[in-house]
């Protein structure tokens, strides 16, 4: 016996049963959004060198991946297009026969119940790799908006359930909301990349989507990682312009921002667990340096603890499997 007072926290950790009773945060399959790269061409299943386990798919092969996703109980996917043709204004982003539009039609035909989110941006479709129109080396804001609106409307025409604009032009939520409403799509939600940092963690995605800027960087439109109050301004304006979900991206180095957004705005929050965050864990686990399942589950639970409602992650299929195992 001790002769001084202290608290016995370990009582609530004594058995698995008690630990489960007091667990505060859970991860569910419904929280997961799985990214899929669809590529123009035939018979393509290309593993992305910097993202082991993640592939670019041509449409004649992607059904196998979709079947697996559905079977695992994942309820939503986000599509990224890798087009055959790029040009100055990224017109394949809004072509009726564009890769994302065709993929959406094909997937929705077989799986109406699967929520298909379309990433709405131009950088994969422009030859310069920027997310908007260029003039004299500058990314023009207002001139880019009409192209984004066209892209969003064409994606919804193809059957997309949710539009996720990721380009970080000012006013993109207002423009797309207005454009969708005018086209008769006022029932389609916007999942805005509201808080998107100019991050080095996007490197592997740019390999996957062939979307690296061919000159300069994205710092005139994506945010400085050092800024926190600015994230609140971005989220506030997107909410006021009509966003239905707010994305924070990347996730892991930005848990404080997730909490801020959750506390300040009463909209569902989405954490984008980006490519570099995936690749680091994959590399370490393939080397046998860390326990992949343990690290991934801890990382995703920490995002939920920070306040996110949903998680966009390349680990979604693994997590769905691990959740089944733990039942
Ligand atoms: C394009 C876009 C990017 C990502 C999603 N959409 C990259 C970028 O801004 O260059 C990054 C996703 C990831 O790293 O997983 N606007």
py3Dmol code that shows the C-alpha trace and the ligand (Angstrom):
import py3Dmol

protein = """\
ATOM      1  CA  UNK A   1       0.000   0.000   0.000  1.00  0.00           C
ATOM      2  CA  UNK A   2       1.076   3.497  -0.691  1.00  0.00           C
ATOM      3  CA  UNK A   3       0.598   6.224   1.809  1.00  0.00           C
ATOM      4  CA  UNK A   4      -0.110   8.969  -0.691  1.00  0.00           C
ATOM      5  CA  UNK A   5      -3.079   9.686  -3.006  1.00  0.00           C
ATOM      6  CA  UNK A   6      -3.011   9.087  -6.698  1.00  0.00           C
ATOM      7  CA  UNK A   7      -5.399   8.074  -9.495  1.00  0.00           C
ATOM      8  CA  UNK A   8      -5.583   4.534 -10.847  1.00  0.00           C
ATOM      9  CA  UNK A   9      -6.103   4.961 -14.611  1.00  0.00           C
ATOM     10  CA  UNK A  10      -5.011   1.404 -15.249  1.00  0.00           C
ATOM     11  CA  UNK A  11      -8.319   0.077 -13.886  1.00  0.00           C
ATOM     12  CA  UNK A  12      -9.922   0.956 -17.213  1.00  0.00           C
ATOM     13  CA  UNK A  13      -7.173  -0.839 -19.134  1.00  0.00           C
ATOM     14  CA  UNK A  14      -7.176  -4.142 -17.254  1.00  0.00           C
ATOM     15  CA  UNK A  15      -9.035  -6.371 -19.724  1.00  0.00           C
ATOM     16  CA  UNK A  16      -9.875  -6.221 -23.419  1.00  0.00           C
ATOM     17  CA  UNK A  17     -13.550  -6.088 -22.458  1.00  0.00           C
ATOM     18  CA  UNK A  18     -13.063  -2.990 -20.316  1.00  0.00           C
ATOM     19  CA  UNK A  19     -10.760  -1.356 -22.854  1.00  0.00           C
ATOM     20  CA  UNK A  20     -13.429  -1.825 -25.519  1.00  0.00           C
ATOM     21  CA  UNK A  21     -16.055  -0.275 -23.208  1.00  0.00           C
ATOM     22  CA  UNK A  22     -14.107   2.950 -22.866  1.00  0.00           C
ATOM     23  CA  UNK A  23     -12.778   3.275 -26.391  1.00  0.00           C
ATOM     24  CA  UNK A  24     -13.591   6.771 -27.657  1.00  0.00           C
ATOM     25  CA  UNK A  25     -12.894   6.581 -31.384  1.00  0.00           C
ATOM     26  CA  UNK A  26     -13.839   4.062 -34.018  1.00  0.00           C
ATOM     27  CA  UNK A  27     -13.049   3.572 -37.637  1.00  0.00           C
ATOM     28  CA  UNK A  28     -15.833   2.233 -39.865  1.00  0.00           C
ATOM     29  CA  UNK A  29     -15.893   1.110 -43.470  1.00  0.00           C
ATOM     30  CA  UNK A  30     -18.404   3.912 -44.107  1.00  0.00           C
ATOM     31  CA  UNK A  31     -15.621   6.393 -43.301  1.00  0.00           C
ATOM     32  CA  UNK A  32     -13.471   5.278 -46.210  1.00  0.00           C
ATOM     33  CA  UNK A  33     -13.148   6.769 -49.685  1.00  0.00           C
ATOM     34  CA  UNK A  34     -10.884   4.862 -52.080  1.00  0.00           C
ATOM     35  CA  UNK A  35      -9.017   6.703 -54.879  1.00  0.00           C
ATOM     36  CA  UNK A  36      -8.856   5.022 -58.296  1.00  0.00           C
ATOM     37  CA  UNK A  37      -6.710   6.143 -61.246  1.00  0.00           C
ATOM     38  CA  UNK A  38      -8.380   5.528 -64.600  1.00  0.00           C
ATOM     39  CA  UNK A  39      -6.296   5.800 -67.748  1.00  0.00           C
ATOM     40  CA  UNK A  40      -7.106   6.055 -71.436  1.00  0.00           C
ATOM     41  CA  UNK A  41      -5.953   3.003 -73.375  1.00  0.00           C
ATOM     42  CA  UNK A  42      -6.400  -0.748 -73.296  1.00  0.00           C
ATOM     43  CA  UNK A  43      -5.258  -3.628 -71.193  1.00  0.00           C
ATOM     44  CA  UNK A  44      -3.546  -1.377 -68.646  1.00  0.00           C
ATOM     45  CA  UNK A  45      -2.892  -2.322 -65.043  1.00  0.00           C
ATOM     46  CA  UNK A  46       0.232  -0.292 -64.243  1.00  0.00           C
ATOM     47  CA  UNK A  47       1.550  -0.358 -60.734  1.00  0.00           C
ATOM     48  CA  UNK A  48       2.751   3.073 -59.680  1.00  0.00           C
ATOM     49  CA  UNK A  49       6.407   2.674 -58.791  1.00  0.00           C
ATOM     50  CA  UNK A  50       6.256   5.018 -55.807  1.00  0.00           C
ATOM     51  CA  UNK A  51       2.920   3.595 -54.576  1.00  0.00           C
ATOM     52  CA  UNK A  52       3.176  -0.210 -54.340  1.00  0.00           C
ATOM     53  CA  UNK A  53      -0.273  -1.794 -54.506  1.00  0.00           C
ATOM     54  CA  UNK A  54      -1.860   1.150 -56.360  1.00  0.00           C
ATOM     55  CA  UNK A  55      -2.475   0.951 -60.107  1.00  0.00           C
ATOM     56  CA  UNK A  56      -3.566   2.925 -63.127  1.00  0.00           C
ATOM     57  CA  UNK A  57      -6.416   1.064 -64.796  1.00  0.00           C
ATOM     58  CA  UNK A  58      -7.791   1.149 -68.306  1.00  0.00           C
ATOM     59  CA  UNK A  59     -11.549   0.806 -68.499  1.00  0.00           C
ATOM     60  CA  UNK A  60     -11.488  -2.715 -69.915  1.00  0.00           C
ATOM     61  CA  UNK A  61      -9.728  -3.870 -66.732  1.00  0.00           C
ATOM     62  CA  UNK A  62     -11.034  -1.607 -64.002  1.00  0.00           C
ATOM     63  CA  UNK A  63     -14.164  -3.661 -63.306  1.00  0.00           C
ATOM     64  CA  UNK A  64     -12.080  -6.230 -61.413  1.00  0.00           C
ATOM     65  CA  UNK A  65     -10.870  -3.502 -59.072  1.00  0.00           C
ATOM     66  CA  UNK A  66     -14.391  -2.135 -58.592  1.00  0.00           C
ATOM     67  CA  UNK A  67     -15.751  -5.607 -57.807  1.00  0.00           C
ATOM     68  CA  UNK A  68     -13.082  -6.052 -55.165  1.00  0.00           C
ATOM     69  CA  UNK A  69     -13.806  -2.659 -53.621  1.00  0.00           C
ATOM     70  CA  UNK A  70     -17.533  -3.384 -53.458  1.00  0.00           C
ATOM     71  CA  UNK A  71     -16.996  -6.866 -52.058  1.00  0.00           C
ATOM     72  CA  UNK A  72     -14.832  -5.440 -49.294  1.00  0.00           C
ATOM     73  CA  UNK A  73     -17.684  -3.190 -48.244  1.00  0.00           C
ATOM     74  CA  UNK A  74     -16.166   0.125 -49.327  1.00  0.00           C
ATOM     75  CA  UNK A  75     -19.044   2.442 -50.177  1.00  0.00           C
ATOM     76  CA  UNK A  76     -17.373   5.240 -52.080  1.00  0.00           C
ATOM     77  CA  UNK A  77     -14.553   5.906 -54.516  1.00  0.00           C
ATOM     78  CA  UNK A  78     -12.970   9.009 -56.004  1.00  0.00           C
ATOM     79  CA  UNK A  79     -11.864   8.937 -59.637  1.00  0.00           C
ATOM     80  CA  UNK A  80      -8.702  10.547 -60.992  1.00  0.00           C
ATOM     81  CA  UNK A  81      -8.263  10.611 -64.755  1.00  0.00           C
ATOM     82  CA  UNK A  82      -5.071  10.046 -66.717  1.00  0.00           C
ATOM     83  CA  UNK A  83      -5.942  11.152 -70.258  1.00  0.00           C
ATOM     84  CA  UNK A  84      -4.254  10.229 -73.539  1.00  0.00           C
ATOM     85  CA  UNK A  85      -4.361  13.827 -74.759  1.00  0.00           C
ATOM     86  CA  UNK A  86      -3.340  16.988 -72.947  1.00  0.00           C
ATOM     87  CA  UNK A  87      -3.528  20.555 -74.191  1.00  0.00           C
ATOM     88  CA  UNK A  88      -3.219  24.116 -72.996  1.00  0.00           C
ATOM     89  CA  UNK A  89      -6.724  24.365 -71.587  1.00  0.00           C
ATOM     90  CA  UNK A  90      -7.167  20.764 -70.474  1.00  0.00           C
ATOM     91  CA  UNK A  91     -10.183  20.150 -72.661  1.00  0.00           C
ATOM     92  CA  UNK A  92     -10.148  16.387 -72.057  1.00  0.00           C
ATOM     93  CA  UNK A  93     -11.221  17.207 -68.490  1.00  0.00           C
ATOM     94  CA  UNK A  94     -14.680  18.185 -69.703  1.00  0.00           C
ATOM     95  CA  UNK A  95     -15.096  16.071 -72.844  1.00  0.00           C
ATOM     96  CA  UNK A  96     -18.205  13.893 -72.802  1.00  0.00           C
ATOM     97  CA  UNK A  97     -15.923  11.024 -73.831  1.00  0.00           C
ATOM     98  CA  UNK A  98     -13.192  12.006 -71.359  1.00  0.00           C
ATOM     99  CA  UNK A  99     -11.669   9.254 -69.274  1.00  0.00           C
ATOM    100  CA  UNK A 100     -13.396  10.249 -66.023  1.00  0.00           C
ATOM    101  CA  UNK A 101     -16.770  10.635 -67.759  1.00  0.00           C
ATOM    102  CA  UNK A 102     -16.512   7.221 -69.439  1.00  0.00           C
ATOM    103  CA  UNK A 103     -15.291   5.570 -66.244  1.00  0.00           C
ATOM    104  CA  UNK A 104     -18.148   7.088 -64.275  1.00  0.00           C
ATOM    105  CA  UNK A 105     -20.770   5.846 -66.731  1.00  0.00           C
ATOM    106  CA  UNK A 106     -19.276   2.363 -66.772  1.00  0.00           C
ATOM    107  CA  UNK A 107     -18.967   2.058 -63.001  1.00  0.00           C
ATOM    108  CA  UNK A 108     -22.390   3.534 -62.205  1.00  0.00           C
ATOM    109  CA  UNK A 109     -24.022   1.218 -64.731  1.00  0.00           C
ATOM    110  CA  UNK A 110     -22.900  -1.851 -62.800  1.00  0.00           C
ATOM    111  CA  UNK A 111     -22.918  -0.364 -59.304  1.00  0.00           C
ATOM    112  CA  UNK A 112     -25.564   2.227 -58.698  1.00  0.00           C
ATOM    113  CA  UNK A 113     -25.121   1.841 -54.954  1.00  0.00           C
ATOM    114  CA  UNK A 114     -21.440   2.827 -55.067  1.00  0.00           C
ATOM    115  CA  UNK A 115     -20.933   6.539 -54.436  1.00  0.00           C
ATOM    116  CA  UNK A 116     -18.735   7.861 -57.224  1.00  0.00           C
ATOM    117  CA  UNK A 117     -16.910  11.101 -56.494  1.00  0.00           C
ATOM    118  CA  UNK A 118     -15.255  12.934 -59.372  1.00  0.00           C
ATOM    119  CA  UNK A 119     -12.102  14.934 -58.689  1.00  0.00           C
ATOM    120  CA  UNK A 120     -12.581  18.185 -60.567  1.00  0.00           C
ATOM    121  CA  UNK A 121      -9.285  19.728 -61.607  1.00  0.00           C
ATOM    122  CA  UNK A 122      -7.351  20.532 -64.750  1.00  0.00           C
ATOM    123  CA  UNK A 123      -3.753  19.635 -63.884  1.00  0.00           C
ATOM    124  CA  UNK A 124      -3.896  16.069 -65.197  1.00  0.00           C
ATOM    125  CA  UNK A 125      -5.374  17.387 -68.458  1.00  0.00           C
ATOM    126  CA  UNK A 126      -3.263  20.454 -69.200  1.00  0.00           C
ATOM    127  CA  UNK A 127       0.082  20.132 -71.016  1.00  0.00           C
ATOM    128  CA  UNK A 128       1.691  22.581 -68.554  1.00  0.00           C
ATOM    129  CA  UNK A 129       0.405  20.621 -65.529  1.00  0.00           C
ATOM    130  CA  UNK A 130      -1.141  23.588 -63.717  1.00  0.00           C
ATOM    131  CA  UNK A 131      -4.642  23.557 -62.279  1.00  0.00           C
ATOM    132  CA  UNK A 132      -5.864  26.515 -64.350  1.00  0.00           C
ATOM    133  CA  UNK A 133      -5.394  28.553 -67.495  1.00  0.00           C
ATOM    134  CA  UNK A 134      -1.955  30.130 -68.035  1.00  0.00           C
ATOM    135  CA  UNK A 135      -1.087  33.552 -69.387  1.00  0.00           C
ATOM    136  CA  UNK A 136       2.460  34.943 -69.323  1.00  0.00           C
ATOM    137  CA  UNK A 137       3.479  32.264 -66.852  1.00  0.00           C
ATOM    138  CA  UNK A 138       0.650  33.053 -64.425  1.00  0.00           C
ATOM    139  CA  UNK A 139      -2.270  30.860 -63.450  1.00  0.00           C
ATOM    140  CA  UNK A 140      -5.359  32.959 -64.131  1.00  0.00           C
ATOM    141  CA  UNK A 141      -8.120  32.681 -61.586  1.00  0.00           C
ATOM    142  CA  UNK A 142     -11.416  33.816 -63.058  1.00  0.00           C
ATOM    143  CA  UNK A 143     -10.649  32.503 -66.539  1.00  0.00           C
ATOM    144  CA  UNK A 144     -10.112  29.029 -65.051  1.00  0.00           C
ATOM    145  CA  UNK A 145     -13.483  28.936 -63.308  1.00  0.00           C
ATOM    146  CA  UNK A 146     -15.600  28.440 -66.406  1.00  0.00           C
ATOM    147  CA  UNK A 147     -13.526  25.390 -67.401  1.00  0.00           C
ATOM    148  CA  UNK A 148     -13.944  23.903 -63.950  1.00  0.00           C
ATOM    149  CA  UNK A 149     -17.691  24.448 -64.130  1.00  0.00           C
ATOM    150  CA  UNK A 150     -17.809  22.710 -67.510  1.00  0.00           C
ATOM    151  CA  UNK A 151     -15.802  19.834 -66.053  1.00  0.00           C
ATOM    152  CA  UNK A 152     -18.090  19.469 -63.038  1.00  0.00           C
ATOM    153  CA  UNK A 153     -21.269  19.574 -65.135  1.00  0.00           C
ATOM    154  CA  UNK A 154     -19.919  16.969 -67.573  1.00  0.00           C
ATOM    155  CA  UNK A 155     -18.957  14.704 -64.671  1.00  0.00           C
ATOM    156  CA  UNK A 156     -22.446  14.912 -63.201  1.00  0.00           C
ATOM    157  CA  UNK A 157     -23.963  14.294 -66.629  1.00  0.00           C
ATOM    158  CA  UNK A 158     -21.910  11.101 -66.714  1.00  0.00           C
ATOM    159  CA  UNK A 159     -23.395  10.050 -63.367  1.00  0.00           C
ATOM    160  CA  UNK A 160     -21.031  11.319 -60.654  1.00  0.00           C
ATOM    161  CA  UNK A 161     -22.744  11.493 -57.253  1.00  0.00           C
ATOM    162  CA  UNK A 162     -20.436  14.100 -55.727  1.00  0.00           C
ATOM    163  CA  UNK A 163     -18.128  16.724 -57.217  1.00  0.00           C
ATOM    164  CA  UNK A 164     -14.751  17.276 -55.537  1.00  0.00           C
ATOM    165  CA  UNK A 165     -13.012  20.379 -56.892  1.00  0.00           C
ATOM    166  CA  UNK A 166      -9.309  20.365 -55.985  1.00  0.00           C
ATOM    167  CA  UNK A 167      -7.874  23.221 -57.985  1.00  0.00           C
ATOM    168  CA  UNK A 168      -7.720  25.975 -55.326  1.00  0.00           C
ATOM    169  CA  UNK A 169      -8.831  28.843 -57.560  1.00  0.00           C
ATOM    170  CA  UNK A 170     -10.726  31.480 -55.567  1.00  0.00           C
ATOM    171  CA  UNK A 171     -14.472  31.237 -55.984  1.00  0.00           C
ATOM    172  CA  UNK A 172     -14.504  27.717 -57.396  1.00  0.00           C
ATOM    173  CA  UNK A 173     -17.198  26.522 -55.019  1.00  0.00           C
ATOM    174  CA  UNK A 174     -19.508  29.453 -55.838  1.00  0.00           C
ATOM    175  CA  UNK A 175     -18.904  29.018 -59.562  1.00  0.00           C
ATOM    176  CA  UNK A 176     -19.450  25.263 -59.564  1.00  0.00           C
ATOM    177  CA  UNK A 177     -22.510  25.500 -57.281  1.00  0.00           C
ATOM    178  CA  UNK A 178     -24.026  28.060 -59.601  1.00  0.00           C
ATOM    179  CA  UNK A 179     -23.120  26.046 -62.709  1.00  0.00           C
ATOM    180  CA  UNK A 180     -24.545  22.811 -61.338  1.00  0.00           C
ATOM    181  CA  UNK A 181     -27.752  24.515 -60.238  1.00  0.00           C
ATOM    182  CA  UNK A 182     -28.204  26.108 -63.644  1.00  0.00           C
ATOM    183  CA  UNK A 183     -27.722  22.741 -65.318  1.00  0.00           C
ATOM    184  CA  UNK A 184     -30.458  21.266 -63.131  1.00  0.00           C
ATOM    185  CA  UNK A 185     -28.155  19.560 -60.630  1.00  0.00           C
ATOM    186  CA  UNK A 186     -28.959  21.361 -57.407  1.00  0.00           C
ATOM    187  CA  UNK A 187     -29.146  17.989 -55.653  1.00  0.00           C
ATOM    188  CA  UNK A 188     -25.476  17.153 -56.251  1.00  0.00           C
ATOM    189  CA  UNK A 189     -23.155  17.868 -53.290  1.00  0.00           C
ATOM    190  CA  UNK A 190     -19.775  19.585 -53.518  1.00  0.00           C
ATOM    191  CA  UNK A 191     -16.927  18.078 -51.530  1.00  0.00           C
ATOM    192  CA  UNK A 192     -14.530  20.967 -51.588  1.00  0.00           C
ATOM    193  CA  UNK A 193     -10.781  20.681 -51.221  1.00  0.00           C
ATOM    194  CA  UNK A 194     -11.218  23.683 -48.962  1.00  0.00           C
ATOM    195  CA  UNK A 195      -7.886  23.560 -47.190  1.00  0.00           C
ATOM    196  CA  UNK A 196      -5.185  22.312 -49.503  1.00  0.00           C
ATOM    197  CA  UNK A 197      -1.557  22.948 -48.763  1.00  0.00           C
ATOM    198  CA  UNK A 198       1.308  23.236 -51.248  1.00  0.00           C
ATOM    199  CA  UNK A 199       2.731  19.987 -49.943  1.00  0.00           C
ATOM    200  CA  UNK A 200       5.744  17.850 -50.785  1.00  0.00           C
ATOM    201  CA  UNK A 201       3.635  14.837 -49.834  1.00  0.00           C
ATOM    202  CA  UNK A 202       1.913  14.903 -53.259  1.00  0.00           C
ATOM    203  CA  UNK A 203       5.009  13.671 -55.130  1.00  0.00           C
ATOM    204  CA  UNK A 204       3.909  10.045 -55.724  1.00  0.00           C
ATOM    205  CA  UNK A 205       0.431  11.175 -56.866  1.00  0.00           C
ATOM    206  CA  UNK A 206       2.017  13.269 -59.558  1.00  0.00           C
ATOM    207  CA  UNK A 207       3.819  10.122 -60.800  1.00  0.00           C
ATOM    208  CA  UNK A 208       0.486   8.300 -60.769  1.00  0.00           C
ATOM    209  CA  UNK A 209      -1.520  11.027 -62.474  1.00  0.00           C
ATOM    210  CA  UNK A 210       1.263  12.549 -64.623  1.00  0.00           C
ATOM    211  CA  UNK A 211       0.296  15.933 -63.247  1.00  0.00           C
ATOM    212  CA  UNK A 212       3.545  17.621 -62.204  1.00  0.00           C
ATOM    213  CA  UNK A 213       3.664  21.305 -63.099  1.00  0.00           C
ATOM    214  CA  UNK A 214       6.010  21.704 -66.079  1.00  0.00           C
ATOM    215  CA  UNK A 215       7.274  25.028 -64.726  1.00  0.00           C
ATOM    216  CA  UNK A 216       7.177  26.666 -61.323  1.00  0.00           C
ATOM    217  CA  UNK A 217       5.115  25.238 -58.491  1.00  0.00           C
ATOM    218  CA  UNK A 218       1.605  25.513 -57.047  1.00  0.00           C
ATOM    219  CA  UNK A 219       2.400  28.039 -54.321  1.00  0.00           C
ATOM    220  CA  UNK A 220       0.342  30.832 -55.873  1.00  0.00           C
ATOM    221  CA  UNK A 221      -2.826  28.808 -55.356  1.00  0.00           C
ATOM    222  CA  UNK A 222      -2.158  26.120 -52.736  1.00  0.00           C
ATOM    223  CA  UNK A 223      -1.555  27.157 -49.129  1.00  0.00           C
ATOM    224  CA  UNK A 224       1.652  27.661 -47.167  1.00  0.00           C
ATOM    225  CA  UNK A 225       2.060  24.740 -44.706  1.00  0.00           C
ATOM    226  CA  UNK A 226       2.960  27.246 -42.001  1.00  0.00           C
ATOM    227  CA  UNK A 227      -0.520  28.804 -41.953  1.00  0.00           C
ATOM    228  CA  UNK A 228      -3.388  27.925 -39.653  1.00  0.00           C
ATOM    229  CA  UNK A 229      -5.660  30.974 -39.480  1.00  0.00           C
ATOM    230  CA  UNK A 230      -5.672  31.108 -43.270  1.00  0.00           C
ATOM    231  CA  UNK A 231      -7.164  27.585 -43.263  1.00  0.00           C
ATOM    232  CA  UNK A 232     -10.147  28.963 -41.353  1.00  0.00           C
ATOM    233  CA  UNK A 233     -10.606  31.715 -43.920  1.00  0.00           C
ATOM    234  CA  UNK A 234     -10.506  29.167 -46.759  1.00  0.00           C
ATOM    235  CA  UNK A 235     -12.958  26.827 -45.043  1.00  0.00           C
ATOM    236  CA  UNK A 236     -15.310  29.677 -44.129  1.00  0.00           C
ATOM    237  CA  UNK A 237     -15.549  31.024 -47.643  1.00  0.00           C
ATOM    238  CA  UNK A 238     -16.097  27.568 -49.112  1.00  0.00           C
ATOM    239  CA  UNK A 239     -18.888  26.919 -46.630  1.00  0.00           C
ATOM    240  CA  UNK A 240     -20.485  30.265 -47.448  1.00  0.00           C
ATOM    241  CA  UNK A 241     -20.180  29.571 -51.169  1.00  0.00           C
ATOM    242  CA  UNK A 242     -22.108  26.330 -50.739  1.00  0.00           C
ATOM    243  CA  UNK A 243     -19.681  23.484 -50.010  1.00  0.00           C
ATOM    244  CA  UNK A 244     -21.329  20.403 -48.493  1.00  0.00           C
ATOM    245  CA  UNK A 245     -18.116  18.730 -47.255  1.00  0.00           C
ATOM    246  CA  UNK A 246     -14.759  20.282 -46.344  1.00  0.00           C
ATOM    247  CA  UNK A 247     -11.532  18.461 -47.217  1.00  0.00           C
ATOM    248  CA  UNK A 248      -8.289  19.040 -45.361  1.00  0.00           C
ATOM    249  CA  UNK A 249      -5.250  17.911 -47.317  1.00  0.00           C
ATOM    250  CA  UNK A 250      -2.773  16.397 -46.501  1.00  0.00           C
ATOM    251  CA  UNK A 251      -3.970  14.750 -43.310  1.00  0.00           C
ATOM    252  CA  UNK A 252      -1.224  13.511 -41.067  1.00  0.00           C
ATOM    253  CA  UNK A 253       0.862  16.634 -40.663  1.00  0.00           C
ATOM    254  CA  UNK A 254      -2.339  18.687 -40.424  1.00  0.00           C
ATOM    255  CA  UNK A 255      -4.309  17.102 -37.568  1.00  0.00           C
ATOM    256  CA  UNK A 256      -4.493  20.485 -35.852  1.00  0.00           C
ATOM    257  CA  UNK A 257      -6.188  21.919 -38.933  1.00  0.00           C
ATOM    258  CA  UNK A 258      -8.679  19.031 -39.035  1.00  0.00           C
ATOM    259  CA  UNK A 259      -9.623  19.820 -35.436  1.00  0.00           C
ATOM    260  CA  UNK A 260      -9.936  23.545 -36.172  1.00  0.00           C
ATOM    261  CA  UNK A 261     -12.178  22.936 -39.168  1.00  0.00           C
ATOM    262  CA  UNK A 262     -14.298  20.444 -37.233  1.00  0.00           C
ATOM    263  CA  UNK A 263     -14.766  22.840 -34.321  1.00  0.00           C
ATOM    264  CA  UNK A 264     -15.540  25.902 -36.394  1.00  0.00           C
ATOM    265  CA  UNK A 265     -17.734  24.687 -39.248  1.00  0.00           C
ATOM    266  CA  UNK A 266     -20.621  22.337 -38.933  1.00  0.00           C
ATOM    267  CA  UNK A 267     -20.071  20.377 -42.097  1.00  0.00           C
ATOM    268  CA  UNK A 268     -18.710  16.862 -42.586  1.00  0.00           C
ATOM    269  CA  UNK A 269     -14.902  16.966 -42.629  1.00  0.00           C
ATOM    270  CA  UNK A 270     -12.821  14.790 -44.948  1.00  0.00           C
ATOM    271  CA  UNK A 271      -9.138  14.069 -44.317  1.00  0.00           C
ATOM    272  CA  UNK A 272      -7.133  13.353 -47.457  1.00  0.00           C
ATOM    273  CA  UNK A 273      -4.447  10.881 -46.480  1.00  0.00           C
ATOM    274  CA  UNK A 274      -2.253  11.700 -49.471  1.00  0.00           C
ATOM    275  CA  UNK A 275       0.110   9.705 -51.657  1.00  0.00           C
ATOM    276  CA  UNK A 276       3.350  10.565 -49.852  1.00  0.00           C
ATOM    277  CA  UNK A 277       1.813   9.527 -46.553  1.00  0.00           C
ATOM    278  CA  UNK A 278       0.960   6.190 -48.153  1.00  0.00           C
ATOM    279  CA  UNK A 279       4.353   5.695 -49.769  1.00  0.00           C
ATOM    280  CA  UNK A 280       6.324   6.350 -46.578  1.00  0.00           C
ATOM    281  CA  UNK A 281       4.454   3.675 -44.679  1.00  0.00           C
ATOM    282  CA  UNK A 282       4.600   1.230 -47.593  1.00  0.00           C
ATOM    283  CA  UNK A 283       8.343   1.702 -47.980  1.00  0.00           C
ATOM    284  CA  UNK A 284       9.009   1.195 -44.304  1.00  0.00           C
ATOM    285  CA  UNK A 285       6.760  -1.842 -44.055  1.00  0.00           C
ATOM    286  CA  UNK A 286       8.174  -3.470 -47.198  1.00  0.00           C
ATOM    287  CA  UNK A 287      11.567  -3.117 -45.560  1.00  0.00           C
ATOM    288  CA  UNK A 288      10.242  -4.830 -42.468  1.00  0.00           C
ATOM    289  CA  UNK A 289      10.901  -1.730 -40.370  1.00  0.00           C
ATOM    290  CA  UNK A 290       7.376  -1.172 -39.085  1.00  0.00           C
ATOM    291  CA  UNK A 291       4.191  -3.163 -38.570  1.00  0.00           C
ATOM    292  CA  UNK A 292       2.026  -1.926 -41.455  1.00  0.00           C
ATOM    293  CA  UNK A 293      -1.375  -2.795 -40.031  1.00  0.00           C
ATOM    294  CA  UNK A 294      -0.572  -1.323 -36.619  1.00  0.00           C
ATOM    295  CA  UNK A 295       0.807   1.891 -38.053  1.00  0.00           C
ATOM    296  CA  UNK A 296      -1.985   2.407 -40.595  1.00  0.00           C
ATOM    297  CA  UNK A 297      -4.797   1.754 -38.123  1.00  0.00           C
ATOM    298  CA  UNK A 298      -3.201   4.060 -35.551  1.00  0.00           C
ATOM    299  CA  UNK A 299      -2.757   6.759 -38.123  1.00  0.00           C
ATOM    300  CA  UNK A 300      -6.351   6.581 -39.384  1.00  0.00           C
ATOM    301  CA  UNK A 301      -7.818   6.469 -35.888  1.00  0.00           C
ATOM    302  CA  UNK A 302      -5.759   9.550 -35.049  1.00  0.00           C
ATOM    303  CA  UNK A 303      -7.386  11.392 -37.957  1.00  0.00           C
ATOM    304  CA  UNK A 304     -10.812  10.472 -36.628  1.00  0.00           C
ATOM    305  CA  UNK A 305      -9.782  11.485 -33.121  1.00  0.00           C
ATOM    306  CA  UNK A 306      -8.678  14.829 -34.554  1.00  0.00           C
ATOM    307  CA  UNK A 307     -12.246  15.276 -35.764  1.00  0.00           C
ATOM    308  CA  UNK A 308     -12.511  14.040 -39.307  1.00  0.00           C
ATOM    309  CA  UNK A 309     -15.679  12.272 -40.392  1.00  0.00           C
ATOM    310  CA  UNK A 310     -14.342  10.657 -43.546  1.00  0.00           C
ATOM    311  CA  UNK A 311     -10.923   9.560 -44.767  1.00  0.00           C
ATOM    312  CA  UNK A 312      -9.799   9.477 -48.338  1.00  0.00           C
ATOM    313  CA  UNK A 313      -7.034   6.885 -48.338  1.00  0.00           C
ATOM    314  CA  UNK A 314      -5.055   4.562 -50.617  1.00  0.00           C
ATOM    315  CA  UNK A 315      -5.126   2.111 -47.692  1.00  0.00           C
ATOM    316  CA  UNK A 316      -8.934   1.770 -47.856  1.00  0.00           C
ATOM    317  CA  UNK A 317      -8.914  -1.810 -49.168  1.00  0.00           C
ATOM    318  CA  UNK A 318      -6.392  -2.944 -46.547  1.00  0.00           C
ATOM    319  CA  UNK A 319      -8.317  -1.215 -43.798  1.00  0.00           C
ATOM    320  CA  UNK A 320     -11.590  -2.825 -44.890  1.00  0.00           C
ATOM    321  CA  UNK A 321      -9.874  -6.235 -44.705  1.00  0.00           C
ATOM    322  CA  UNK A 322      -8.381  -5.520 -41.305  1.00  0.00           C
ATOM    323  CA  UNK A 323     -11.733  -4.338 -39.962  1.00  0.00           C
ATOM    324  CA  UNK A 324     -13.273  -7.645 -41.117  1.00  0.00           C
ATOM    325  CA  UNK A 325     -10.507  -9.625 -39.405  1.00  0.00           C
ATOM    326  CA  UNK A 326     -11.022  -7.860 -36.119  1.00  0.00           C
ATOM    327  CA  UNK A 327     -14.738  -8.688 -35.965  1.00  0.00           C
TER     328      UNK A 327
END
"""
ligand_1 = """\
16
LIG
C -4.673 17.708 -58.303
C -4.566 16.833 -57.123
C -3.410 16.532 -56.384
C -3.765 15.561 -55.455
C -5.112 15.321 -55.626
N -5.593 16.133 -56.646
C -2.013 16.897 -56.501
C -1.526 18.244 -56.648
O -2.083 19.239 -56.185
O -0.498 18.286 -57.293
C -2.813 14.918 -54.485
C -3.224 13.628 -53.949
C -2.186 12.811 -53.309
O -1.016 13.199 -53.152
O -2.539 11.698 -52.936
N -5.168 18.957 -58.103
"""
view = py3Dmol.view(width=600, height=400)
view.addModel(protein, "pdb")
view.setStyle({"model": 0}, {"cartoon": {"style": "trace"}})
view.addModel(ligand_1, "xyz")
view.setStyle({"model": 1}, {"stick": {}})
view.zoomTo()
view.show()
